[in-house]
Amino acid sequence: MEPRQRRGSTPKDEQDQVLTIPPEFALISTEVLLHKEGDRLVMKTFA
């Protein structure tokens, strides 16, 4: 398993995708996946 989902593992992905993450989402950052679609970010949360 590649730790790409974890926040802080890859600084490159953190700056590109994990840019606007509220503090409350920081707790479930491992369950939050950000996908770039064109010019907008689609955040999918798995509760």
Backbone atoms as SQL, in Angstrom:
CREATE TABLE atoms (id INTEGER PRIMARY KEY, chain TEXT, resi INTEGER, resn TEXT, atom TEXT, x REAL, y REAL, z REAL);
INSERT INTO atoms VALUES
  (1, 'A', 1, 'MET', 'N', 0.828, -1.210, 0.000),
  (2, 'A', 1, 'MET', 'CA', 0.000, 0.000, 0.000),
  (3, 'A', 1, 'MET', 'C', 0.863, 1.260, 0.000),
  (4, 'A', 2, 'GLU', 'N', 0.516, 2.189, -0.862),
  (5, 'A', 2, 'GLU', 'CA', 1.262, 3.441, -0.913),
  (6, 'A', 2, 'GLU', 'C', 0.578, 4.492, -0.039),
  (7, 'A', 3, 'PRO', 'N', 1.327, 5.103, 0.861),
  (8, 'A', 3, 'PRO', 'CA', 0.776, 6.102, 1.797),
  (9, 'A', 3, 'PRO', 'C', 0.493, 7.443, 1.135),
  (10, 'A', 4, 'ARG', 'N', -0.127, 7.409, -0.049),
  (11, 'A', 4, 'ARG', 'CA', -0.429, 8.657, -0.757),
  (12, 'A', 4, 'ARG', 'C', -1.692, 9.295, -0.196),
  (13, 'A', 5, 'GLN', 'N', -2.549, 8.441, 0.419),
  (14, 'A', 5, 'GLN', 'CA', -3.798, 8.944, 0.966),
  (15, 'A', 5, 'GLN', 'C', -3.559, 9.733, 2.241),
  (16, 'A', 6, 'ARG', 'N', -2.500, 9.378, 2.955),
  (17, 'A', 6, 'ARG', 'CA', -2.223, 10.036, 4.229),
  (18, 'A', 6, 'ARG', 'C', -1.737, 11.464, 4.004),
  (19, 'A', 7, 'ARG', 'N', -2.155, 12.341, 4.889),
  (20, 'A', 7, 'ARG', 'CA', -1.820, 13.757, 4.763),
  (21, 'A', 7, 'ARG', 'C', -0.425, 14.014, 5.322),
  (22, 'A', 8, 'GLY', 'N', 0.435, 14.575, 4.490),
  (23, 'A', 8, 'GLY', 'CA', 1.782, 14.892, 4.941),
  (24, 'A', 8, 'GLY', 'C', 2.806, 13.897, 4.430),
  (25, 'A', 9, 'SER', 'N', 2.330, 12.812, 3.811),
  (26, 'A', 9, 'SER', 'CA', 3.257, 11.812, 3.294),
  (27, 'A', 9, 'SER', 'C', 4.018, 12.380, 2.100),
  (28, 'A', 10, 'THR', 'N', 3.266, 12.966, 1.178),
  (29, 'A', 10, 'THR', 'CA', 3.894, 13.548, 0.004),
  (30, 'A', 10, 'THR', 'C', 3.607, 15.038, -0.054),
  (31, 'A', 11, 'PRO', 'N', 4.637, 15.866, 0.150),
  (32, 'A', 11, 'PRO', 'CA', 4.481, 17.317, 0.151),
  (33, 'A', 11, 'PRO', 'C', 3.973, 17.841, -1.188),
  (34, 'A', 12, 'LYS', 'N', 4.266, 17.110, -2.255),
  (35, 'A', 12, 'LYS', 'CA', 3.838, 17.539, -3.589),
  (36, 'A', 12, 'LYS', 'C', 2.318, 17.463, -3.708),
  (37, 'A', 13, 'ASP', 'N', 1.757, 16.335, -3.278),
  (38, 'A', 13, 'ASP', 'CA', 0.311, 16.163, -3.342),
  (39, 'A', 13, 'ASP', 'C', -0.402, 17.054, -2.328),
  (40, 'A', 14, 'GLU', 'N', 0.300, 17.336, -1.236),
  (41, 'A', 14, 'GLU', 'CA', -0.306, 18.152, -0.184),
  (42, 'A', 14, 'GLU', 'C', -0.486, 19.584, -0.654),
  (43, 'A', 15, 'GLN', 'N', 0.459, 20.074, -1.432),
  (44, 'A', 15, 'GLN', 'CA', 0.384, 21.445, -1.924),
  (45, 'A', 15, 'GLN', 'C', -0.584, 21.546, -3.102),
  (46, 'A', 16, 'ASP', 'N', -0.679, 20.475, -3.882),
  (47, 'A', 16, 'ASP', 'CA', -1.530, 20.502, -5.065),
  (48, 'A', 16, 'ASP', 'C', -2.992, 20.225, -4.716),
  (49, 'A', 17, 'GLN', 'N', -3.212, 19.162, -3.929),
  (50, 'A', 17, 'GLN', 'CA', -4.584, 18.759, -3.638),
  (51, 'A', 17, 'GLN', 'C', -5.048, 19.239, -2.267),
  (52, 'A', 18, 'VAL', 'N', -4.308, 18.840, -1.235),
  (53, 'A', 18, 'VAL', 'CA', -4.687, 19.230, 0.122),
  (54, 'A', 18, 'VAL', 'C', -4.289, 20.681, 0.359),
  (55, 'A', 19, 'LEU', 'N', -5.110, 21.587, -0.133),
  (56, 'A', 19, 'LEU', 'CA', -4.811, 23.010, -0.032),
  (57, 'A', 19, 'LEU', 'C', -5.824, 23.705, 0.866),
  (58, 'A', 20, 'THR', 'N', -7.088, 23.425, 0.598),
  (59, 'A', 20, 'THR', 'CA', -8.125, 24.054, 1.408),
  (60, 'A', 20, 'THR', 'C', -8.863, 23.003, 2.228),
  (61, 'A', 21, 'ILE', 'N', -8.236, 22.571, 3.311),
  (62, 'A', 21, 'ILE', 'CA', -8.852, 21.580, 4.194),
  (63, 'A', 21, 'ILE', 'C', -9.110, 22.195, 5.565),
  (64, 'A', 22, 'PRO', 'N', -10.386, 22.312, 5.916),
  (65, 'A', 22, 'PRO', 'CA', -10.777, 22.861, 7.214),
  (66, 'A', 22, 'PRO', 'C', -10.230, 21.998, 8.353),
  (67, 'A', 23, 'PRO', 'N', -9.991, 22.607, 9.532),
  (68, 'A', 23, 'PRO', 'CA', -9.460, 21.907, 10.705),
  (69, 'A', 23, 'PRO', 'C', -10.302, 20.690, 11.082),
  (70, 'A', 24, 'GLU', 'N', -11.615, 20.795, 10.901),
  (71, 'A', 24, 'GLU', 'CA', -12.485, 19.679, 11.283),
  (72, 'A', 24, 'GLU', 'C', -12.276, 18.485, 10.354),
  (73, 'A', 25, 'PHE', 'N', -11.834, 18.754, 9.137),
  (74, 'A', 25, 'PHE', 'CA', -11.585, 17.675, 8.194),
  (75, 'A', 25, 'PHE', 'C', -10.198, 17.074, 8.381),
  (76, 'A', 26, 'ALA', 'N', -9.378, 17.768, 9.156),
  (77, 'A', 26, 'ALA', 'CA', -8.014, 17.304, 9.387),
  (78, 'A', 26, 'ALA', 'C', -8.020, 15.975, 10.138),
  (79, 'A', 27, 'LEU', 'N', -9.069, 15.759, 10.921),
  (80, 'A', 27, 'LEU', 'CA', -9.171, 14.526, 11.695),
  (81, 'A', 27, 'LEU', 'C', -9.490, 13.348, 10.790),
  (82, 'A', 28, 'ILE', 'N', -10.262, 13.618, 9.732),
  (83, 'A', 28, 'ILE', 'CA', -10.630, 12.537, 8.826),
  (84, 'A', 28, 'ILE', 'C', -9.974, 12.735, 7.472),
  (85, 'A', 29, 'SER', 'N', -8.790, 13.346, 7.490),
  (86, 'A', 29, 'SER', 'CA', -8.089, 13.643, 6.246),
  (87, 'A', 29, 'SER', 'C', -7.719, 12.361, 5.513),
  (88, 'A', 30, 'THR', 'N', -7.581, 11.275, 6.283),
  (89, 'A', 30, 'THR', 'CA', -7.214, 9.998, 5.679),
  (90, 'A', 30, 'THR', 'C', -8.385, 9.428, 4.894),
  (91, 'A', 31, 'GLU', 'N', -9.590, 9.894, 5.224),
  (92, 'A', 31, 'GLU', 'CA', -10.780, 9.379, 4.548),
  (93, 'A', 31, 'GLU', 'C', -11.294, 10.353, 3.495),
  (94, 'A', 32, 'VAL', 'N', -10.553, 11.446, 3.330),
  (95, 'A', 32, 'VAL', 'CA', -10.969, 12.452, 2.350),
  (96, 'A', 32, 'VAL', 'C', -10.088, 12.384, 1.111),
  (97, 'A', 33, 'LEU', 'N', -10.715, 12.193, -0.029),
  (98, 'A', 33, 'LEU', 'CA', -9.964, 12.125, -1.278),
  (99, 'A', 33, 'LEU', 'C', -10.313, 13.316, -2.155),
  (100, 'A', 34, 'LEU', 'N', -9.272, 13.990, -2.641),
  (101, 'A', 34, 'LEU', 'CA', -9.504, 15.142, -3.506),
  (102, 'A', 34, 'LEU', 'C', -9.153, 14.797, -4.949),
  (103, 'A', 35, 'HIS', 'N', -10.095, 15.032, -5.824),
  (104, 'A', 35, 'HIS', 'CA', -9.856, 14.759, -7.236),
  (105, 'A', 35, 'HIS', 'C', -10.041, 16.031, -8.050),
  (106, 'A', 36, 'LYS', 'N', -9.070, 16.290, -8.914),
  (107, 'A', 36, 'LYS', 'CA', -9.163, 17.495, -9.737),
  (108, 'A', 36, 'LYS', 'C', -9.965, 17.209, -11.009),
  (109, 'A', 37, 'GLU', 'N', -11.043, 17.952, -11.180),
  (110, 'A', 37, 'GLU', 'CA', -11.835, 17.830, -12.404),
  (111, 'A', 37, 'GLU', 'C', -11.878, 19.188, -13.084),
  (112, 'A', 38, 'GLY', 'N', -11.003, 19.371, -14.054),
  (113, 'A', 38, 'GLY', 'CA', -10.971, 20.651, -14.754),
  (114, 'A', 38, 'GLY', 'C', -10.419, 21.750, -13.872),
  (115, 'A', 39, 'ASP', 'N', -11.277, 22.702, -13.528),
  (116, 'A', 39, 'ASP', 'CA', -10.832, 23.830, -12.707),
  (117, 'A', 39, 'ASP', 'C', -11.399, 23.769, -11.290),
  (118, 'A', 40, 'ARG', 'N', -12.123, 22.687, -10.983),
  (119, 'A', 40, 'ARG', 'CA', -12.734, 22.604, -9.660),
  (120, 'A', 40, 'ARG', 'C', -12.275, 21.345, -8.930),
  (121, 'A', 41, 'LEU', 'N', -12.365, 21.397, -7.615),
  (122, 'A', 41, 'LEU', 'CA', -11.955, 20.264, -6.797),
  (123, 'A', 41, 'LEU', 'C', -13.185, 19.537, -6.267),
  (124, 'A', 42, 'VAL', 'N', -13.182, 18.231, -6.463),
  (125, 'A', 42, 'VAL', 'CA', -14.299, 17.429, -5.967),
  (126, 'A', 42, 'VAL', 'C', -13.858, 16.653, -4.735),
  (127, 'A', 43, 'MET', 'N', -14.443, 17.002, -3.605),
  (128, 'A', 43, 'MET', 'CA', -14.065, 16.344, -2.361),
  (129, 'A', 43, 'MET', 'C', -15.073, 15.258, -2.001),
  (130, 'A', 44, 'LYS', 'N', -14.584, 14.035, -1.935),
  (131, 'A', 44, 'LYS', 'CA', -15.455, 12.921, -1.579),
  (132, 'A', 44, 'LYS', 'C', -15.120, 12.443, -0.171),
  (133, 'A', 45, 'THR', 'N', -16.132, 12.450, 0.693),
  (134, 'A', 45, 'THR', 'CA', -15.906, 12.027, 2.071),
  (135, 'A', 45, 'THR', 'C', -16.588, 10.689, 2.325),
  (136, 'A', 46, 'PHE', 'N', -15.829, 9.768, 2.885),
  (137, 'A', 46, 'PHE', 'CA', -16.377, 8.456, 3.202),
  (138, 'A', 46, 'PHE', 'C', -16.622, 8.359, 4.703),
  (139, 'A', 47, 'ALA', 'N', -17.878, 8.504, 5.099),
  (140, 'A', 47, 'ALA', 'CA', -18.195, 8.467, 6.524),
  (141, 'A', 47, 'ALA', 'C', -18.478, 7.031, 6.954);
